[in-house]
Amino acid sequence: MATFRMPSLGSDMEDGTLVEWLKAPGDAVTRGEIIAVVETQKGAIEVECFDAGTFDRALVAPGTRVPVGTPLAEIRAPGETTSEPPPATAPPPPAASPEPPPAPEPIAPGPVAAPAAPSGTRLHISPAARRRAEEAGLDLSVFAGATEPIGLAEVEARLSGAAAEAPKPEPLSEMRRAIAAAMERSKREIPHYYLAHDIDLTDLEARLASANAGRPPEDRLLPGAVYVQALARTLKKYPEFNGHFLDGALHASDAVHAGMAIRLRGGGLVAPAILDAQAMDLDQIMAALRDLVARARTGRFRSREFAAATITLTSLGERGVDVMTGVITPPQVAILGLGTPARRPWVVDDAVVPRSIATLTLAADHRVSDGHRGALFLNALARNIATTEIP
């Protein structure tokens, strides 16, 4: 009998809330299939199971917050006999180990817990909206049958007839606390070094414009897809920038799981990964990027997209920022930033001409690389971005 546990979805995660089960006792389960939804500070995460067999029993009821590593369910292997499933109304007993995990505790973010949506429905509600409903004691069943994602505006509209309460100031939201904890750890533990390099994007922008002219809007390519593909190509030669630093050593990754920094509409930032970018063409990367952004708007992610990210790419280009210098997300060892392309004087064939120039930056972990290799990597990446072929 395999045990399905609360996964760790990032270095800053200590616990999570089971939102819903997508499998019932007796259902078949395949390796990599999504079987549960867990809510963290980053949003609602769809969690995969990596044991094939039959969903035997749930050990934790929806609405329960439990620490990372807590058993959530049991998966019966082919040929195993079933166990008598007890009702999943309370957290599981501590695992038989010298130091069992802390006992789970029910969610109590406000004076009244908000009931979940009726069984059998999948309610797409943002974490911020769910917390607001819980604080106000709003029964989430009022949103049953909703086809659009539910945000703060919808919750506030339902509460508009209630007596107004003075807002309770909170120094930091749950997400801001999570971001702060990860970044504090990063600056405390990782010896960063920083490099910057200007890149000429004029020819690339012209090739993209030409290729997109013959494509419908939903199939057009954005520069971000080019950056990811060029990054995957470059990391083949510079693997020390792709992987995790764990237990005092670099665990380099052959696969490129490119974390993409995405700003959330309700505030905060997430960086889910485009998985196996090295095996994708430009159109596949573009489709994956669109999918990540669309799900970020509804707060729905998959567990591997956070846990597996091996390097992060971030940009504030649309905000008019010239230079973006990132902070490495542990246990990754590098982060790349790209500023806004701008028309600048540039020397081409001994002549000064206007070109579209952007600043590419690298923040890297000095424990596994140095400025010499970082400079080679950054220059190679700039060349690969500028010369990427556009279909």
Beta strands, then each sheet from edge to edge (+ up, - down):
strand 1: 2-5
strand 2: 15-21
strand 3: 28-29
strand 4: 33-40
strand 5: 43-49
strand 6: 53-58
strand 7: 64-67
strand 8: 71-76
strand 9: 105-106
strand 10: 192-200
strand 11: 243-246
strand 12: 249-252
strand 13: 258-260
strand 14: 262-263
strand 15: 269-270
strand 16: 273-274
strand 17: 300-302
strand 18: 311-315
strand 19: 334-338
strand 20: 342-348
strand 21: 351-365
sheet 1: 1+ 8- 6+ 3-
sheet 2: 9+ 7- 2+ 4- 5+ 17+
sheet 3: 10+ 21- 19+ 18+ 13+ 16-
sheet 4: 10+ 21- 20+
sheet 5: 11+ 12-
sheet 6: 14+ 15-
end
